[in-house]
Amino acid sequence: MFTGLVESVGTVVSVAKNEGGQLTRVQDALMCSDVSIDDSISIDGACHTVVAFGDDWFDVQSIPETLRKTTMGQLDAGSVVNLERAIGSGRFGGHFVQGHVDTTGIVQELQLDGESLLFSVSFPREHQQLVVETGSVTLAGVSLTVARLHENILTVALIPHTLSQTTLSNYRVGDTINIEFDMIGKYIVKSLKAYQGKS
């Protein structure tokens, strides 16, 4: 489980396709200051298990299902990624983030609004019921609040701190981004569908 509060921005060192999918090596001293084999780390919002590590790098294996549902397969050496370790015993900010990417979206518009940036993303229409204004959403592993919603386009307002501490400032119109919808909302929608099916 994660909070969606990015701890660090790491750099992809290497990407290697293999029989199991893809082995990715990420360089980041902070993540490696307290890491063990089998630890969970969120990479741009996608939960991965550490399979090897060194002083300032760690390796993760992405299975084919992960490569189909996320942007992991688009990474190259030199790519920068948002990183977060699984929840520890400290305070809990953000919202409940599983690191299980639901789908990818496309950046539609970037509009300055004072010192903040309005960041609009389209997503598949079948997920519209999972998004509400002022509700939570995770983009590239970052916990955010939906400021506006128009059909299947959501807009979040990014403050300067978020832009400086994550990779969201690197995105451009047309880029693909990982999306995880609010876990509680997903359970509510599923329960309602089950209830309606019985009536």
C-alpha atoms as an extended CHARMM CRD file, in Angstrom:
* protein
*
       199  EXT
         1         1  MET       CA              0.0000000000        0.0000000000        0.0000000000  PROA      1               0.0000000000
         2         2  PHE       CA              1.1850000000        3.5130000000       -0.8500000000  PROA      2               0.0000000000
         3         3  THR       CA              0.0840000000        7.0830000000       -0.1690000000  PROA      3               0.0000000000
         4         4  GLY       CA              0.7600000000        8.6720000000       -3.5660000000  PROA      4               0.0000000000
         5         5  LEU       CA              3.2120000000       11.1150000000       -1.9730000000  PROA      5               0.0000000000
         6         6  VAL       CA              6.3190000000       10.7940000000       -4.1300000000  PROA      6               0.0000000000
         7         7  GLU       CA              9.5290000000       10.3680000000       -2.1220000000  PROA      7               0.0000000000
         8         8  SER       CA             12.0490000000       10.7260000000       -4.9010000000  PROA      8               0.0000000000
         9         9  VAL       CA             12.6080000000       10.9350000000       -8.6480000000  PROA      9               0.0000000000
        10        10  GLY       CA             14.8680000000        8.1830000000       -9.9470000000  PROA      10              0.0000000000
        11        11  THR       CA             16.6080000000        7.5570000000      -13.2480000000  PROA      11              0.0000000000
        12        12  VAL       CA             16.2550000000        4.3980000000      -15.3150000000  PROA      12              0.0000000000
        13        13  VAL       CA             19.7230000000        2.9390000000      -15.8920000000  PROA      13              0.0000000000
        14        14  SER       CA             18.8090000000        0.0190000000      -18.1120000000  PROA      14              0.0000000000
        15        15  VAL       CA             15.8340000000       -1.8520000000      -19.5580000000  PROA      15              0.0000000000
        16        16  ALA       CA             16.1470000000       -5.4680000000      -20.6630000000  PROA      16              0.0000000000
        17        17  LYS       CA             13.4100000000       -7.5990000000      -22.1850000000  PROA      17              0.0000000000
        18        18  ASN       CA             13.4410000000      -11.1860000000      -20.9520000000  PROA      18              0.0000000000
        19        19  GLU       CA             11.2350000000      -14.2730000000      -20.8680000000  PROA      19              0.0000000000
        20        20  GLY       CA              9.4190000000      -12.9540000000      -17.8160000000  PROA      20              0.0000000000
        21        21  GLY       CA              8.6880000000       -9.5740000000      -19.3880000000  PROA      21              0.0000000000
        22        22  GLN       CA             11.1230000000       -6.7650000000      -18.5820000000  PROA      22              0.0000000000
        23        23  LEU       CA             13.9210000000       -6.2170000000      -16.0680000000  PROA      23              0.0000000000
        24        24  THR       CA             14.3590000000       -2.5410000000      -15.1980000000  PROA      24              0.0000000000
        25        25  ARG       CA             17.2220000000       -1.0360000000      -13.2020000000  PROA      25              0.0000000000
        26        26  VAL       CA             16.5550000000        2.2890000000      -11.4760000000  PROA      26              0.0000000000
        27        27  GLN       CA             19.1960000000        4.4870000000       -9.8540000000  PROA      27              0.0000000000
        28        28  ASP       CA             18.1950000000        6.3240000000       -6.6950000000  PROA      28              0.0000000000
        29        29  ALA       CA             20.2510000000        6.5620000000       -3.5100000000  PROA      29              0.0000000000
        30        30  LEU       CA             17.2700000000        7.4070000000       -1.2770000000  PROA      30              0.0000000000
        31        31  MET       CA             15.3070000000        4.3110000000       -2.2020000000  PROA      31              0.0000000000
        32        32  CYS       CA             18.3910000000        2.1480000000       -1.6690000000  PROA      32              0.0000000000
        33        33  SER       CA             19.1460000000        3.6270000000        1.7690000000  PROA      33              0.0000000000
        34        34  ASP       CA             16.4660000000        1.3430000000        3.2150000000  PROA      34              0.0000000000
        35        35  VAL       CA             15.6360000000       -1.4600000000        0.8020000000  PROA      35              0.0000000000
        36        36  SER       CA             15.5730000000       -5.2490000000        0.8620000000  PROA      36              0.0000000000
        37        37  ILE       CA             14.7820000000       -7.9850000000       -1.6100000000  PROA      37              0.0000000000
        38        38  ASP       CA             10.9800000000       -8.4100000000       -1.9310000000  PROA      38              0.0000000000
        39        39  ASP       CA             10.2570000000       -4.8130000000       -0.8350000000  PROA      39              0.0000000000
        40        40  SER       CA              7.5200000000       -3.0100000000       -2.7590000000  PROA      40              0.0000000000
        41        41  ILE       CA              8.3240000000        0.2110000000       -4.6160000000  PROA      41              0.0000000000
        42        42  SER       CA              5.8980000000        2.2510000000       -6.7110000000  PROA      42              0.0000000000
        43        43  ILE       CA              7.3870000000        3.3040000000      -10.0620000000  PROA      43              0.0000000000
        44        44  ASP       CA              5.2270000000        5.9600000000      -11.7240000000  PROA      44              0.0000000000
        45        45  GLY       CA              2.3280000000        4.4590000000       -9.7860000000  PROA      45              0.0000000000
        46        46  ALA       CA              2.9510000000        0.8130000000      -10.6770000000  PROA      46              0.0000000000
        47        47  CYS       CA              3.7960000000       -1.4450000000       -7.7270000000  PROA      47              0.0000000000
        48        48  HSD       CA              6.9150000000       -3.5550000000       -8.2350000000  PROA      48              0.0000000000
        49        49  THR       CA              8.9570000000       -5.9600000000       -6.1280000000  PROA      49              0.0000000000
        50        50  VAL       CA             12.6750000000       -5.3810000000       -5.6690000000  PROA      50              0.0000000000
        51        51  VAL       CA             14.5510000000       -8.4190000000       -7.0350000000  PROA      51              0.0000000000
        52        52  ALA       CA             18.1260000000       -7.0690000000       -6.6480000000  PROA      52              0.0000000000
        53        53  PHE       CA             19.7940000000       -3.8940000000       -5.3810000000  PROA      53              0.0000000000
        54        54  GLY       CA             23.1160000000       -2.1520000000       -4.8310000000  PROA      54              0.0000000000
        55        55  ASP       CA             24.3130000000        1.0000000000       -3.1010000000  PROA      55              0.0000000000
        56        56  ASP       CA             22.3350000000        3.3310000000       -5.3600000000  PROA      56              0.0000000000
        57        57  TRP       CA             20.3050000000        1.0970000000       -7.7000000000  PROA      57              0.0000000000
        58        58  PHE       CA             17.5640000000       -1.5230000000       -7.6040000000  PROA      58              0.0000000000
        59        59  ASP       CA             16.0780000000       -3.9470000000      -10.1250000000  PROA      59              0.0000000000
        60        60  VAL       CA             12.4220000000       -4.8190000000      -10.6670000000  PROA      60              0.0000000000
        61        61  GLN       CA             10.7690000000       -7.3330000000      -12.9610000000  PROA      61              0.0000000000
        62        62  SER       CA              7.6560000000       -6.2760000000      -14.9050000000  PROA      62              0.0000000000
        63        63  ILE       CA              5.4550000000       -9.1590000000      -16.0190000000  PROA      63              0.0000000000
        64        64  PRO       CA              3.6370000000       -9.0040000000      -19.3890000000  PROA      64              0.0000000000
        65        65  GLU       CA              0.3510000000       -7.9750000000      -17.7030000000  PROA      65              0.0000000000
        66        66  THR       CA              2.0700000000       -4.9520000000      -16.1370000000  PROA      66              0.0000000000
        67        67  LEU       CA              3.6320000000       -4.0160000000      -19.4730000000  PROA      67              0.0000000000
        68        68  ARG       CA              0.1910000000       -4.1360000000      -21.1220000000  PROA      68              0.0000000000
        69        69  LYS       CA             -1.5470000000       -1.9710000000      -18.5180000000  PROA      69              0.0000000000
        70        70  THR       CA              1.1210000000        0.6290000000      -17.6850000000  PROA      70              0.0000000000
        71        71  THR       CA              3.8120000000        2.7960000000      -19.2360000000  PROA      71              0.0000000000
        72        72  MET       CA              6.6380000000        0.5850000000      -17.9320000000  PROA      72              0.0000000000
        73        73  GLY       CA              7.2490000000       -0.8380000000      -21.4030000000  PROA      73              0.0000000000
        74        74  GLN       CA              7.8670000000        2.6790000000      -22.7330000000  PROA      74              0.0000000000
        75        75  LEU       CA             10.7970000000        3.3520000000      -20.4080000000  PROA      75              0.0000000000
        76        76  ASP       CA             14.3400000000        3.6990000000      -21.7510000000  PROA      76              0.0000000000
        77        77  ALA       CA             17.7210000000        4.3090000000      -20.1650000000  PROA      77              0.0000000000
        78        78  GLY       CA             17.6390000000        7.9210000000      -18.9980000000  PROA      78              0.0000000000
        79        79  SER       CA             13.8920000000        8.0370000000      -18.2980000000  PROA      79              0.0000000000
        80        80  VAL       CA             12.9840000000        9.6740000000      -14.9980000000  PROA      80              0.0000000000
        81        81  VAL       CA             10.3190000000        8.0960000000      -12.7720000000  PROA      81              0.0000000000
        82        82  ASN       CA              8.3840000000        8.9130000000       -9.6050000000  PROA      82              0.0000000000
        83        83  LEU       CA              9.2960000000        6.6260000000       -6.7050000000  PROA      83              0.0000000000
        84        84  GLU       CA              7.6290000000        5.7580000000       -3.4100000000  PROA      84              0.0000000000
        85        85  ARG       CA              8.3150000000        2.9800000000       -0.9300000000  PROA      85              0.0000000000
        86        86  ALA       CA              5.4260000000        1.0950000000        0.6580000000  PROA      86              0.0000000000
        87        87  ILE       CA              3.8000000000        2.6740000000        3.7140000000  PROA      87              0.0000000000
        88        88  GLY       CA              5.8760000000        2.4910000000        6.8870000000  PROA      88              0.0000000000
        89        89  SER       CA              4.8670000000        3.3760000000       10.4230000000  PROA      89              0.0000000000
        90        90  GLY       CA              4.8490000000        7.1610000000        9.9670000000  PROA      90              0.0000000000
        91        91  ARG       CA              2.0030000000        9.5650000000        9.3000000000  PROA      91              0.0000000000
        92        92  PHE       CA             -0.3620000000        8.8510000000        6.4570000000  PROA      92              0.0000000000
        93        93  GLY       CA             -0.8790000000       11.5780000000        3.8280000000  PROA      93              0.0000000000
        94        94  GLY       CA             -2.3080000000       11.4050000000        0.3350000000  PROA      94              0.0000000000
        95        95  HSD       CA             -4.8890000000        8.6140000000       -0.0510000000  PROA      95              0.0000000000
        96        96  PHE       CA             -4.9560000000        4.8140000000       -0.2080000000  PROA      96              0.0000000000
        97        97  VAL       CA             -2.9360000000        3.8790000000       -3.2990000000  PROA      97              0.0000000000
        98        98  GLN       CA             -2.4200000000        0.2260000000       -4.1770000000  PROA      98              0.0000000000
        99        99  GLY       CA              0.0870000000        0.7030000000       -6.9550000000  PROA      99              0.0000000000
       100       100  HSD       CA             -2.2250000000       -1.3080000000       -9.2140000000  PROA      100             0.0000000000
       101       101  VAL       CA             -2.5720000000        0.8180000000      -12.3420000000  PROA      101             0.0000000000
       102       102  ASP       CA             -6.1060000000        0.6430000000      -13.7460000000  PROA      102             0.0000000000
       103       103  THR       CA             -5.4210000000        2.1370000000      -17.1550000000  PROA      103             0.0000000000
       104       104  THR       CA             -3.3940000000        4.7330000000      -18.9940000000  PROA      104             0.0000000000
       105       105  GLY       CA             -4.5890000000        8.1590000000      -20.0820000000  PROA      105             0.0000000000
       106       106  ILE       CA             -3.4680000000       10.7940000000      -22.5600000000  PROA      106             0.0000000000
       107       107  VAL       CA             -2.4240000000       14.2960000000      -21.5370000000  PROA      107             0.0000000000
       108       108  GLN       CA             -4.8580000000       16.6340000000      -23.3070000000  PROA      108             0.0000000000
       109       109  GLU       CA             -4.0410000000       20.1370000000      -22.0730000000  PROA      109             0.0000000000
       110       110  LEU       CA             -1.5310000000       21.9960000000      -19.9000000000  PROA      110             0.0000000000
       111       111  GLN       CA             -2.6940000000       25.4460000000      -18.8270000000  PROA      111             0.0000000000
       112       112  LEU       CA             -0.9980000000       27.8530000000      -16.4420000000  PROA      112             0.0000000000
       113       113  ASP       CA             -3.2840000000       29.2220000000      -13.7350000000  PROA      113             0.0000000000
       114       114  GLY       CA             -1.2620000000       31.7010000000      -11.7020000000  PROA      114             0.0000000000
       115       115  GLU       CA              1.5720000000       29.6770000000      -10.1880000000  PROA      115             0.0000000000
       116       116  SER       CA             -0.2670000000       26.3820000000      -10.5990000000  PROA      116             0.0000000000
       117       117  LEU       CA             -0.6890000000       24.2120000000      -13.6920000000  PROA      117             0.0000000000
       118       118  LEU       CA             -4.0390000000       22.8150000000      -14.7890000000  PROA      118             0.0000000000
       119       119  PHE       CA             -3.1940000000       19.3260000000      -16.0410000000  PROA      119             0.0000000000
       120       120  SER       CA             -5.9360000000       17.6190000000      -18.0800000000  PROA      120             0.0000000000
       121       121  VAL       CA             -5.9640000000       13.9140000000      -18.9170000000  PROA      121             0.0000000000
       122       122  SER       CA             -8.4260000000       11.8510000000      -20.9550000000  PROA      122             0.0000000000
       123       123  PHE       CA             -9.1660000000        8.2820000000      -19.9000000000  PROA      123             0.0000000000
       124       124  PRO       CA            -11.2810000000        5.4070000000      -21.2750000000  PROA      124             0.0000000000
       125       125  ARG       CA            -15.0000000000        6.1720000000      -21.0030000000  PROA      125             0.0000000000
       126       126  GLU       CA            -15.7630000000        2.8950000000      -19.2240000000  PROA      126             0.0000000000
       127       127  HSD       CA            -14.0450000000        4.3360000000      -16.1400000000  PROA      127             0.0000000000
       128       128  GLN       CA            -16.1280000000        7.5420000000      -15.9310000000  PROA      128             0.0000000000
       129       129  GLN       CA            -18.0910000000        6.3300000000      -12.8980000000  PROA      129             0.0000000000
       130       130  LEU       CA            -14.8440000000        6.0210000000      -10.9140000000  PROA      130             0.0000000000
       131       131  VAL       CA            -14.0050000000        9.7210000000      -11.0760000000  PROA      131             0.0000000000
       132       132  VAL       CA            -15.7280000000       12.5160000000       -9.1350000000  PROA      132             0.0000000000
       133       133  GLU       CA            -14.8850000000       16.1820000000       -8.7340000000  PROA      133             0.0000000000
       134       134  THR       CA            -12.8050000000       16.8300000000       -5.5690000000  PROA      134             0.0000000000
       135       135  GLY       CA            -12.2130000000       13.0790000000       -5.3620000000  PROA      135             0.0000000000
       136       136  SER       CA             -8.8070000000       11.4080000000       -5.3950000000  PROA      136             0.0000000000
       137       137  VAL       CA             -6.8900000000       10.0420000000       -8.3700000000  PROA      137             0.0000000000
       138       138  THR       CA             -3.3300000000        8.8700000000       -8.8560000000  PROA      138             0.0000000000
       139       139  LEU       CA             -1.3930000000       10.0170000000      -11.9330000000  PROA      139             0.0000000000
       140       140  ALA       CA              2.0700000000        8.5130000000      -12.4650000000  PROA      140             0.0000000000
       141       141  GLY       CA              2.0550000000        7.5240000000       -8.7970000000  PROA      141             0.0000000000
       142       142  VAL       CA              1.1550000000       11.0050000000       -7.5160000000  PROA      142             0.0000000000
       143       143  SER       CA             -1.8810000000       11.4210000000       -5.2370000000  PROA      143             0.0000000000
       144       144  LEU       CA             -3.9790000000       14.2840000000       -6.6030000000  PROA      144             0.0000000000
       145       145  THR       CA             -7.4270000000       15.8560000000       -6.2640000000  PROA      145             0.0000000000
       146       146  VAL       CA             -9.7350000000       16.1010000000       -9.2670000000  PROA      146             0.0000000000
       147       147  ALA       CA            -10.4240000000       19.8100000000       -9.7120000000  PROA      147             0.0000000000
       148       148  ARG       CA            -12.6410000000       19.5020000000      -12.7870000000  PROA      148             0.0000000000
       149       149  LEU       CA            -14.3400000000       16.6810000000      -14.6400000000  PROA      149             0.0000000000
       150       150  HSD       CA            -15.9230000000       16.7900000000      -18.0900000000  PROA      150             0.0000000000
       151       151  GLU       CA            -17.0950000000       13.3980000000      -19.3320000000  PROA      151             0.0000000000
       152       152  ASN       CA            -13.8860000000       11.3530000000      -19.6480000000  PROA      152             0.0000000000
       153       153  ILE       CA            -11.4150000000       14.2140000000      -19.1560000000  PROA      153             0.0000000000
       154       154  LEU       CA            -10.2230000000       14.9910000000      -15.6470000000  PROA      154             0.0000000000
       155       155  THR       CA             -8.2320000000       18.0410000000      -14.6250000000  PROA      155             0.0000000000
       156       156  VAL       CA             -5.9610000000       18.3870000000      -11.6060000000  PROA      156             0.0000000000
       157       157  ALA       CA             -4.2850000000       21.5670000000      -10.3640000000  PROA      157             0.0000000000
       158       158  LEU       CA             -0.5620000000       21.0720000000       -9.7760000000  PROA      158             0.0000000000
       159       159  ILE       CA              1.0810000000       23.3870000000       -7.2670000000  PROA      159             0.0000000000
       160       160  PRO       CA              4.7370000000       24.4260000000       -7.7340000000  PROA      160             0.0000000000
       161       161  HSD       CA              5.9160000000       22.0000000000       -5.0290000000  PROA      161             0.0000000000
       162       162  THR       CA              4.3550000000       19.0280000000       -6.8280000000  PROA      162             0.0000000000
       163       163  LEU       CA              5.8760000000       20.1490000000      -10.1240000000  PROA      163             0.0000000000
       164       164  SER       CA              9.3360000000       20.4790000000       -8.5810000000  PROA      164             0.0000000000
       165       165  GLN       CA              9.2640000000       17.1910000000       -6.6290000000  PROA      165             0.0000000000
       166       166  THR       CA              7.7790000000       14.8270000000       -9.2550000000  PROA      166             0.0000000000
       167       167  THR       CA              8.0770000000       14.0790000000      -12.9560000000  PROA      167             0.0000000000
       168       168  LEU       CA              4.7170000000       15.6680000000      -13.8130000000  PROA      168             0.0000000000
       169       169  SER       CA              6.4330000000       18.8130000000      -15.0980000000  PROA      169             0.0000000000
       170       170  ASN       CA              8.0420000000       16.6670000000      -17.8330000000  PROA      170             0.0000000000
       171       171  TYR       CA              4.7480000000       15.6230000000      -19.4180000000  PROA      171             0.0000000000
       172       172  ARG       CA              3.5740000000       17.1750000000      -22.6600000000  PROA      172             0.0000000000
       173       173  VAL       CA              0.2880000000       17.0800000000      -24.5590000000  PROA      173             0.0000000000
       174       174  GLY       CA             -0.0860000000       13.6670000000      -26.1830000000  PROA      174             0.0000000000
       175       175  ASP       CA              1.9980000000       11.7940000000      -23.5960000000  PROA      175             0.0000000000
       176       176  THR       CA              0.6790000000        8.6120000000      -21.9930000000  PROA      176             0.0000000000
       177       177  ILE       CA              0.3390000000        8.5070000000      -18.1990000000  PROA      177             0.0000000000
       178       178  ASN       CA             -0.4960000000        5.7900000000      -15.6520000000  PROA      178             0.0000000000
       179       179  ILE       CA             -3.8150000000        6.1830000000      -13.8200000000  PROA      179             0.0000000000
       180       180  GLU       CA             -5.0560000000        4.4850000000      -10.6570000000  PROA      180             0.0000000000
       181       181  PHE       CA             -8.5710000000        5.3790000000       -9.5960000000  PROA      181             0.0000000000
       182       182  ASP       CA             -9.6030000000        5.7150000000       -5.9520000000  PROA      182             0.0000000000
       183       183  MET       CA             -9.7560000000        2.2760000000       -4.3290000000  PROA      183             0.0000000000
       184       184  ILE       CA            -12.7770000000        3.1030000000       -2.1700000000  PROA      184             0.0000000000
       185       185  GLY       CA            -14.6820000000        4.3490000000       -5.2060000000  PROA      185             0.0000000000
       186       186  LYS       CA            -13.9530000000        1.1260000000       -7.0620000000  PROA      186             0.0000000000
       187       187  TYR       CA            -15.3870000000       -0.9760000000       -4.2270000000  PROA      187             0.0000000000
       188       188  ILE       CA            -18.4990000000        1.2170000000       -4.0070000000  PROA      188             0.0000000000
       189       189  VAL       CA            -19.1440000000        0.9300000000       -7.7530000000  PROA      189             0.0000000000
       190       190  LYS       CA            -18.6980000000       -2.8460000000       -7.6440000000  PROA      190             0.0000000000
       191       191  SER       CA            -21.0560000000       -3.1560000000       -4.6530000000  PROA      191             0.0000000000
       192       192  LEU       CA            -23.7130000000       -1.0290000000       -6.3530000000  PROA      192             0.0000000000
       193       193  LYS       CA            -23.5190000000       -3.1230000000       -9.5160000000  PROA      193             0.0000000000
       194       194  ALA       CA            -23.9140000000       -6.3050000000       -7.4740000000  PROA      194             0.0000000000
       195       195  TYR       CA            -26.8990000000       -4.8140000000       -5.6010000000  PROA      195             0.0000000000
       196       196  GLN       CA            -28.5650000000       -3.6350000000       -8.8080000000  PROA      196             0.0000000000
       197       197  GLY       CA            -28.0570000000       -7.0780000000      -10.3130000000  PROA      197             0.0000000000
       198       198  LYS       CA            -30.0740000000       -8.6360000000       -7.5020000000  PROA      198             0.0000000000
       199       199  SER       CA            -33.0280000000       -6.2680000000       -7.7760000000  PROA      199             0.0000000000
